Amino acid sequence: MRFAFHPTALCALASLALAGPALAQEQVVKIGHSGPLSGPNAYAGKDNENGVRLAIEELNAKKISVGGKTLKFELASEDDQCDPKQGVSVAQKFVDSNVKFVLGPYCSGVAIPASRVYDGGDVVMSTVGTNPKVTQGGYKNLFRIIASDNQIGSSMAVYAAQVLKVKKVGVIDDRTAFGQGLADEFVKEAEKQGLTVVGKEFTTDKATDFSAILTNLKGKAPDVIFYGGYAPQAAPMTQQMKRLAIPAKLLGGDTLCSPEMGKLGGEAVNDTVYCAQAGAMVKDGSPAAAFRTKYKARFNQDADAYAPAYYDQTMFLGEAMAKAGSTDPGKVSDYLHKNSHQGVAASYAYDAQGNLQKAPVTVSTFKGGKMSPLASY
């Protein structure tokens, strides 16, 4: 039996034949993202994901060539819900899918157990998990891309003692690996600074009513209350402090340095909440300011705490592949350890454990519901 081909069909076949070699010259590199895309911290997870997405778009525009092939970066994002079990499942999914580069997790309580899975799968993991334990597993392909709890917590304690001139502090933590670790580091430095810790209270990262623990602390008259936890709890906590007529300031770490505080806390956060965040102060005309303008133009919203760091590390990964001439995770990791990258948020250089060296920290408060930087350390 004979088949008659229409001329347009013959053209289509010819086009496919010509496309074959072109497609073969492209290599897909998947960049994973693990973070909370649902639940109370979803605002942070989406922000982090957008930081990675923006970098991927720019890397693809650069048309990086490795081994004669143009790298095509693709984002693979998964919701770990800031839950350790879910985070381990996401890590295993990435390993099984041969994803060799992952940005995240966001929560220290997820990063610690997930890091073991990523190490076993030969994955380069870049996290904002700040608990010191995150980088104590001895994993050569793990990088903490911001300051750690001991840097952030101690900076807030120094600011309380030397700038706010307080004497008595109360402490609350949410019992997560992040919140507890941050509060512990604050207490260590506060005591070195000669401050008196008049009371310690505990809550959870799901709580909404803090009246009982705040009433307990009110009776001890702290000048400030340090909270180790996240913005969805810190914002209503600040409002409840106002209702209980507690004059203390509320201090916290990087998770409180978020537009979410102003959105959820309203006027209560103004000149009351002080937070310490990784990164230097954003000045007009700086690369950090330019990034925030670019981010808003792309996503029609302001960048939150970590989008700049996620963007920077993704760009550093692309640079490592180009300079090392390889997408092998071991070679990329070696490049990251031996070289530095000037990003929009910081200069990225890592020690042997994968900690960011000379990580700047900025202390901010809130004015009109928006963050207002005060000092960098």
Disulfide bonds with the S-S distance in Angstrom:
Cys82-Cys107 1.87
Cys257-Cys275 2.07
